[in-house]
Amino acid sequence: MKSDSTITVLLAEDHMIVREGLLKLLESEPRIAVVGQASDGREALEMTLKLKPDVVIMDIAMPQLNGIEATRQIRETSPETKVLILSAHSDDMYIERLMDLGASGYLIKQSSSQHLCKAILEVHGGNSFFSPSVKKTVDRQQREVLDRQGRSQKKPVSLTKREMEVLQLVAEGGANKQIADILGISIKTVEKHRDHLMQKLDIHETAGLTRYAISAGIIESSVQPTC
């Protein structure tokens, strides 16, 4: 039975076997209660708004809405919920973006079960927690921020939340009607978002948008560009 001191957790992971393993692991920790499981980023966002978990354990590579964008939206709409990244990816780009978006910790999937439970307790308490290899990257990135201050930087392309969602679905091969159904908008609105994306990114074919999404870490490189 859940007590007031129990930490509520939502698992966001698209591989069922991994979710089941995480659930079994966390069920052995009396201070933690798993209150929900999401198989994609959009479901994770919806369940966070409904369940208000203390901590979301978030994978990065998920369909429909990737963990990066899901983290951003969760931090905007449910700021009291902490996001703990648990991913096979440990690229500098992923780590930097997710820390900028407000993730409280980052573990690679090779981490021990003790590290996961400790990470949940730490981020719930308002602290950060990283796998050792990720901690080295975070420390280096913080030093580099100081080095970049005062330098002229090229302003990155800024995409809206909806444009990011459309970009991922386009890159995953979704047709306009499929995207419209998933997002609950009209086909005409999808077409407008696609046009805006192409104008902002100066990319004028779907294959180019897919390559951009891969390079930006929005989808995995296993997705093949379509013409």
Rosetta blueprint (number, residue, H / E / L):
1 M L
2 K L
3 S L
4 D L
5 S L
6 T L
7 I E
8 T E
9 V E
10 L E
11 L E
12 A E
13 E L
14 D L
15 H L
16 M H
17 I H
18 V H
19 R H
20 E H
21 G H
22 L H
23 L H
24 K H
25 L H
26 L H
27 E H
28 S L
29 E L
30 P L
31 R L
32 I E
33 A E
34 V E
35 V E
36 G E
37 Q E
38 A E
39 S L
40 D L
41 G H
42 R H
43 E H
44 A H
45 L H
46 E H
47 M H
48 T H
49 L H
50 K H
51 L H
52 K L
53 P L
54 D L
55 V E
56 V E
57 I E
58 M E
59 D L
60 I L
61 A L
62 M L
63 P L
64 Q L
65 L L
66 N L
67 G H
68 I H
69 E H
70 A H
71 T H
72 R H
73 Q H
74 I H
75 R H
76 E H
77 T H
78 S L
79 P L
80 E L
81 T L
82 K E
83 V E
84 L E
85 I E
86 L E
87 S E
88 A L
89 H L
90 S L
91 D L
92 D H
93 M H
94 Y H
95 I H
96 E H
97 R H
98 L H
99 M H
100 D H
101 L L
102 G L
103 A L
104 S L
105 G E
106 Y E
107 L E
108 I E
109 K L
110 Q L
111 S L
112 S L
113 S H
114 Q H
115 H H
116 L H
117 C H
118 K H
119 A H
120 I H
121 L H
122 E H
123 V H
124 H H
125 G L
126 G L
127 N L
128 S L
129 F E
130 F E
131 S L
132 P H
133 S H
134 V H
135 K H
136 K H
137 T H
138 V H
139 D H
140 R H
141 Q H
142 Q H
143 R H
144 E H
145 V H
146 L H
147 D H
148 R H
149 Q L
150 G L
151 R L
152 S L
153 Q L
154 K L
155 K L
156 P L
157 V L
158 S L
159 L L
160 T L
161 K H
162 R H
163 E H
164 M H
165 E H
166 V H
167 L H
168 Q H
169 L H
170 V H
171 A H
172 E L
173 G L
174 G L
175 A L
176 N H
177 K H
178 Q H
179 I H
180 A H
181 D H
182 I H
183 L H
184 G L
185 I L
186 S L
187 I H
188 K H
189 T H
190 V H
191 E H
192 K H
193 H H
194 R H
195 D H
196 H H
197 L H
198 M H
199 Q H
200 K H
201 L H
202 D L
203 I L
204 H L
205 E L
206 T H
207 A H
208 G H
209 L H
210 T H
211 R H
212 Y H
213 A H
214 I H
215 S H
216 A L
217 G L
218 I L
219 I L
220 E L
221 S L
222 S L
223 V L
224 Q L
225 P L
226 T L
227 C L
